[in-house]
Amino acid sequence: MNRDFVDFRSDTVTKPSAEMLDKMFHASVGDDVYGEDPTVNELQIFAAQLFGKEAALFCASGTQTNQIAINIHVKPGGEVICHEESHVYKYEGGGIAKNSGASVRLLHGNRGRLTAAEIEKWIMPDDIHFPVTQLISLEDTANRGGGAVYNFQDIEEIARLAKSRNIPLHLDGARVFNALAVNDIEIKKYASQFDSISICLSKGLGAPVGSLLIGTKEFIHQARRVRKVMGGGMRQAGFLAAAGLYALKHNVDRLTEDHAKAKELESAFLKCDWVENTLPVETNILVVILKEETKRDFYIQKFGELGVKVSAFGPGMIRLVTHLDISQDDVKYTIEQLNKI
């Protein structure tokens, strides 16, 4: 190991590589609130072209990009359809209600994913008693589903439904590159299904800070205004944007390595007599379901004592996330520690 502990708590804990730091140190910068930071502008243009969209906006976090998108798509009193375990609902501090004055229609789905048939049942009719359905939001990969990946045909069906009802479709694509590494769909074809897309640079891609919101020029023009209202205007942000550019250019193709390590860990955990099961590993997230629900914190503590950091993931579950700072030796070490618990 090259550290005092192996940190599986999230793929947000990565540190910039020497190459990434060099790009950050030598970045050309300006005042991004004035639109004058050349590195931010380069990142936004690169990302928009990569996804086949007109424009992009660099923001501080995935929560910010999601909340900006929702604020643009939804009017106060409207309703957002999303999965009951979705990040936009569960982990963004009640932002849909606080920032946009909107309600949510929470659907059960399957491991964080929805189908067009499930969504169609809950699109509100034109009745003054009900909120107006104004947005459908999907998450791919689905964190609470253990990194589950959407079947692209399901996304296409949802997109057709949304278009037929004139309802925008948003993607919380915090780990969208992990999904694309699995479904093997051409990125522009995939992105064409959505009206707005949020992607994180600070998760599996290894940048220290930042997310991007992608859409039409008019949408991003509105997003820039909402970002300002939310206090998200940054000045010489090019130092951070340089890390994001490096991540997009160098850290996407290697994501399959993280997936392979997660599968290796899954196989080892399934051999433990204190493990009931795991959520099927598709990408870089491993959710372990314990036989004794009340012992979750006990196992987290034991792992910590052995130099392995994992996180709680609900009653009787722990989560491990592989990332570019997890080496093969780290995986080997962790598997060895399983025999000591």
C-alpha positions as CSV (number, residue, x, y, z in Angstrom):
1,M,0.0,0.0,0.0
2,N,1.1,3.6,-0.6
3,R,-0.9,5.0,2.3
4,D,-1.9,4.3,5.9
5,F,-5.3,3.0,4.9
6,V,-7.2,1.9,1.9
7,D,-10.2,4.3,1.4
8,F,-13.2,2.7,-0.2
9,R,-15.7,5.3,1.2
10,S,-16.2,7.0,-2.2
11,D,-14.6,7.7,-5.5
12,T,-14.6,11.3,-4.4
13,V,-11.6,10.8,-2.1
14,T,-9.0,10.6,-4.9
15,K,-6.0,13.0,-5.0
16,P,-4.8,14.6,-8.2
17,S,-2.0,12.8,-9.9
18,A,1.3,14.5,-10.6
19,E,0.3,15.0,-14.2
20,M,-3.0,16.5,-13.2
21,L,-1.3,18.8,-10.7
22,D,1.1,20.0,-13.4
23,K,-1.8,20.9,-15.7
24,M,-3.5,22.8,-12.8
25,F,-0.3,24.6,-11.9
26,H,0.3,25.8,-15.4
27,A,-3.3,26.7,-16.3
28,S,-4.1,29.9,-18.0
29,V,-6.8,31.7,-16.0
30,G,-9.1,34.7,-16.1
31,D,-12.3,35.8,-14.4
32,D,-14.9,33.2,-15.2
33,V,-17.9,35.4,-13.9
34,Y,-17.0,37.6,-16.9
35,G,-16.6,34.6,-19.1
36,E,-12.9,35.3,-19.4
37,D,-11.2,32.2,-18.0
38,P,-9.7,30.5,-21.1
39,T,-9.3,27.1,-19.4
40,V,-12.9,27.1,-18.1
41,N,-14.1,28.0,-21.6
42,E,-12.0,25.2,-23.1
43,L,-13.4,22.7,-20.7
44,Q,-17.0,23.7,-21.4
45,I,-16.5,23.6,-25.2
46,F,-14.7,20.2,-25.0
47,A,-17.4,18.7,-22.8
48,A,-20.3,20.0,-24.9
49,Q,-18.7,18.7,-28.1
50,L,-18.0,15.4,-26.5
51,F,-21.6,14.9,-25.7
52,G,-22.9,16.4,-28.9
53,K,-24.6,19.3,-27.2
54,E,-24.4,23.0,-27.8
55,A,-23.0,24.3,-24.5
56,A,-21.8,23.4,-21.0
57,L,-21.3,25.2,-17.7
58,F,-18.6,24.4,-15.1
59,C,-19.9,24.3,-11.5
60,A,-18.7,23.4,-8.1
61,S,-20.6,20.1,-7.6
62,G,-23.0,17.6,-8.9
63,T,-25.6,18.8,-6.5
64,Q,-25.2,22.3,-7.9
65,T,-25.6,21.2,-11.5
66,N,-28.6,19.1,-10.7
67,Q,-30.3,21.8,-8.7
68,I,-29.6,24.4,-11.4
69,A,-31.2,22.1,-14.0
70,I,-34.3,21.4,-11.9
71,N,-34.7,25.1,-11.2
72,I,-34.7,25.9,-14.9
73,H,-37.0,23.0,-15.9
74,V,-39.6,23.3,-13.1
75,K,-41.8,26.2,-11.9
76,P,-42.8,26.5,-8.2
77,G,-45.7,24.1,-7.6
78,G,-44.6,21.7,-10.3
79,E,-43.6,18.1,-9.8
80,V,-40.4,16.1,-10.6
81,I,-40.7,12.4,-11.3
82,C,-37.7,10.5,-10.0
83,H,-36.7,7.3,-8.2
84,E,-37.3,7.2,-4.5
85,E,-33.6,6.5,-4.0
86,S,-32.3,9.1,-6.5
87,H,-29.5,11.5,-5.5
88,V,-31.5,14.6,-6.5
89,Y,-34.1,13.7,-3.9
90,K,-32.2,11.8,-1.2
91,Y,-28.8,13.5,-0.9
92,E,-29.3,17.1,-2.0
93,G,-30.6,18.6,1.2
94,G,-34.2,19.0,0.1
95,G,-33.0,21.3,-2.7
96,I,-35.9,20.5,-5.0
97,A,-38.3,22.0,-2.4
98,K,-36.0,24.7,-1.1
99,N,-34.6,26.0,-4.4
100,S,-37.4,25.4,-6.8
101,G,-40.6,25.1,-4.7
102,A,-41.5,21.9,-6.4
103,S,-42.8,18.6,-5.2
104,V,-41.6,15.1,-6.1
105,R,-43.3,12.0,-7.3
106,L,-41.1,9.1,-6.0
107,L,-41.3,5.8,-7.9
108,H,-40.0,2.5,-6.6
109,G,-38.3,1.2,-9.8
110,N,-35.6,-1.4,-9.8
111,R,-32.2,-0.7,-8.1
112,G,-32.6,3.0,-8.8
113,R,-33.8,2.6,-12.3
114,L,-37.2,3.4,-13.9
115,T,-39.1,2.3,-17.0
116,A,-41.4,4.3,-19.3
117,A,-44.4,2.2,-18.1
118,E,-43.8,3.1,-14.5
119,I,-43.3,6.8,-15.3
120,E,-46.4,7.1,-17.5
121,K,-48.8,6.0,-14.8
122,W,-47.7,9.0,-12.7
123,I,-47.7,11.8,-15.2
124,M,-50.4,14.0,-13.7
125,P,-53.5,14.7,-15.7
126,D,-54.6,18.3,-16.3
127,D,-56.5,18.7,-13.1
128,I,-56.4,21.6,-10.7
129,H,-56.1,19.3,-7.7
130,F,-52.7,17.9,-8.9
131,P,-49.3,19.5,-9.5
132,V,-48.2,19.6,-13.1
133,T,-45.5,17.1,-14.1
134,Q,-42.7,19.3,-15.3
135,L,-39.6,17.1,-15.3
136,I,-38.4,13.5,-15.4
137,S,-35.0,12.9,-13.8
138,L,-33.0,9.7,-14.2
139,E,-29.7,8.6,-12.5
140,D,-27.1,6.5,-14.4
141,T,-25.3,4.8,-12.8
142,A,-27.7,4.5,-9.9
143,N,-25.7,4.9,-6.7
144,R,-28.3,3.4,-4.3
145,G,-28.7,0.6,-6.8
146,G,-25.1,-0.4,-6.2
147,G,-23.9,1.3,-9.4
148,A,-26.6,-0.2,-11.6
149,V,-26.6,0.7,-15.3
150,Y,-29.7,1.5,-17.3
151,N,-30.6,-0.6,-20.3
152,F,-30.3,1.9,-23.1
153,Q,-33.6,0.7,-24.7
154,D,-35.3,1.8,-21.4
155,I,-33.8,5.2,-21.7
156,E,-35.0,5.5,-25.3
157,E,-38.5,4.6,-24.3
158,I,-38.5,7.1,-21.5
159,A,-37.2,9.8,-23.8
160,R,-39.9,9.1,-26.3
161,L,-42.5,9.2,-23.6
162,A,-41.1,12.5,-22.3
163,K,-41.0,14.1,-25.7
164,S,-44.6,13.0,-26.5
165,R,-45.8,14.6,-23.3
166,N,-43.6,17.7,-23.8
167,I,-41.8,17.0,-20.5
168,P,-38.0,17.6,-20.3
169,L,-35.7,14.7,-19.4
170,H,-32.8,15.3,-17.1
171,L,-29.8,13.0,-16.4
172,D,-28.0,12.9,-13.1
173,G,-24.9,11.5,-14.7
174,A,-22.6,11.8,-11.8
175,R,-21.0,8.5,-12.9
176,V,-22.3,8.4,-16.5
177,F,-18.9,7.4,-17.8
178,N,-19.0,4.3,-15.7
179,A,-22.4,3.5,-17.3
180,L,-21.0,4.2,-20.8
181,A,-18.1,1.8,-20.1
182,V,-20.6,-0.9,-19.6
183,N,-23.4,-0.3,-22.1
184,D,-21.0,0.5,-24.9
185,I,-23.4,3.1,-26.4
186,E,-21.9,5.9,-28.5
187,I,-21.7,8.9,-26.2
188,K,-23.5,11.4,-28.5
189,K,-26.3,8.9,-29.2
190,Y,-26.7,8.3,-25.5
191,A,-26.7,12.1,-24.7
192,S,-29.2,12.9,-27.4
193,Q,-31.9,11.3,-25.3
194,F,-31.7,14.0,-22.6
195,D,-32.5,17.7,-22.5
196,S,-29.9,18.3,-19.8
197,I,-27.1,16.3,-18.4
198,S,-25.1,16.7,-15.1
199,I,-21.7,15.0,-15.0
200,C,-19.2,14.8,-12.1
201,L,-15.5,15.3,-12.7
202,S,-14.6,14.6,-9.0
203,K,-15.9,11.0,-8.8
204,G,-14.5,8.2,-10.9
205,L,-12.6,10.6,-13.1
206,G,-10.3,11.8,-10.3
207,A,-10.5,15.6,-10.5
208,P,-10.4,17.3,-7.1
209,V,-13.5,19.6,-7.6
210,G,-16.1,20.2,-10.2
211,S,-19.1,19.1,-12.3
212,L,-20.5,20.1,-15.6
213,L,-24.1,20.9,-16.7
214,I,-24.7,20.3,-20.4
215,G,-27.5,21.3,-22.7
216,T,-28.6,23.9,-25.4
217,K,-27.1,27.3,-25.6
218,E,-30.3,28.9,-24.3
219,F,-30.5,26.4,-21.4
220,I,-26.9,27.1,-20.4
221,H,-27.5,30.8,-20.7
222,Q,-30.3,30.4,-18.1
223,A,-28.1,28.1,-16.0
224,R,-25.4,30.7,-15.8
225,R,-27.9,33.1,-14.2
226,V,-29.2,30.5,-11.8
227,R,-25.6,29.5,-10.8
228,K,-24.9,33.2,-9.9
229,V,-28.1,33.3,-7.8
230,M,-26.9,30.2,-6.0
231,G,-23.6,31.7,-5.2
232,G,-21.8,29.5,-7.7
233,G,-19.9,32.1,-9.7
234,M,-16.2,31.4,-9.4
235,R,-13.3,33.7,-10.5
236,Q,-10.0,32.2,-11.6
237,A,-11.6,28.8,-11.8
238,G,-9.3,27.6,-14.6
239,F,-7.0,26.0,-12.0
240,L,-9.8,23.6,-11.2
241,A,-11.1,23.4,-14.8
242,A,-7.6,22.2,-15.9
243,A,-8.0,19.2,-13.7
244,G,-11.4,18.5,-15.2
245,L,-9.9,18.7,-18.7
246,Y,-7.2,16.3,-17.8
247,A,-9.7,13.9,-16.3
248,L,-11.9,13.9,-19.4
249,K,-8.9,13.3,-21.7
250,H,-7.0,10.7,-19.6
251,N,-9.2,9.1,-17.0
252,V,-12.2,7.8,-18.8
253,D,-10.9,4.7,-20.6
254,R,-9.4,3.3,-17.4
255,L,-12.7,3.1,-15.6
256,T,-13.1,-0.6,-16.5
257,E,-10.1,-1.3,-14.2
258,D,-12.2,0.0,-11.3
259,H,-15.1,-2.2,-12.4
260,A,-12.8,-5.3,-12.4
261,K,-11.5,-4.6,-8.9
262,A,-15.1,-4.2,-7.6
263,K,-16.0,-7.6,-9.1
264,E,-12.9,-9.1,-7.5
265,L,-13.9,-7.7,-4.1
266,E,-17.5,-8.9,-4.6
267,S,-16.3,-12.5,-5.1
268,A,-14.2,-12.4,-1.9
269,F,-17.0,-10.9,0.2
270,L,-19.5,-13.5,-1.0
271,K,-17.2,-16.2,0.6
272,C,-17.6,-14.6,4.0
273,D,-20.0,-16.4,6.4
274,W,-21.1,-13.1,7.8
275,V,-22.3,-11.8,4.4
276,E,-25.8,-12.5,3.3
277,N,-25.4,-11.2,-0.3
278,T,-24.3,-8.3,-2.4
279,L,-26.1,-6.1,-4.9
280,P,-24.9,-7.3,-8.3
281,V,-21.7,-5.4,-9.2
282,E,-21.9,-3.7,-12.6
283,T,-19.5,-0.8,-12.2
284,N,-17.3,0.5,-9.4
285,I,-19.7,0.2,-6.4
286,L,-20.0,-2.8,-4.2
287,V,-22.9,-2.9,-1.7
288,V,-22.5,-5.7,0.9
289,I,-25.6,-7.0,2.7
290,L,-24.8,-8.4,6.1
291,K,-26.5,-11.4,7.7
292,E,-26.8,-9.5,11.0
293,E,-28.2,-6.1,10.3
294,T,-27.3,-4.7,13.7
295,K,-23.6,-5.5,13.3
296,R,-23.1,-3.0,10.5
297,D,-21.2,-0.5,12.6
298,F,-19.2,-3.3,14.2
299,Y,-17.9,-4.4,10.8
300,I,-17.1,-0.8,9.7
301,Q,-15.1,-0.4,12.9
302,K,-13.2,-3.7,12.4
303,F,-12.3,-2.7,8.9
304,G,-11.1,0.6,10.1
305,E,-8.9,-1.1,12.7
306,L,-7.4,-3.1,9.9
307,G,-6.6,-0.1,7.7
308,V,-9.6,-0.2,5.4
309,K,-12.2,2.5,5.3
310,V,-15.8,1.6,4.1
311,S,-19.1,3.4,4.5
312,A,-22.5,2.7,5.9
313,F,-25.2,2.3,3.3
314,G,-28.4,1.9,5.2
315,P,-29.5,-0.8,7.7
316,G,-27.3,-3.9,7.5
317,M,-25.4,-2.7,4.5
318,I,-21.9,-1.3,3.8
319,R,-20.5,0.2,0.6
320,L,-17.1,0.0,-1.0
321,V,-16.3,2.1,-4.1
322,T,-13.2,1.5,-6.2
323,H,-11.4,4.3,-7.9
324,L,-8.1,5.3,-9.5
325,D,-6.3,5.6,-6.1
326,I,-7.2,1.9,-5.4
327,S,-4.3,-0.3,-6.6
328,Q,-4.3,-4.0,-7.2
329,D,-2.2,-4.4,-4.0
330,D,-4.9,-2.5,-2.1
331,V,-7.5,-5.0,-3.3
332,K,-5.3,-7.9,-2.4
333,Y,-4.6,-6.4,1.1
334,T,-8.4,-5.8,1.7
335,I,-9.2,-9.4,0.7
336,E,-6.6,-10.6,3.1
337,Q,-8.2,-8.6,5.9
338,L,-11.6,-10.4,5.3
339,N,-10.1,-13.5,6.9
340,K,-9.3,-11.5,10.1
341,I,-12.9,-10.4,10.6
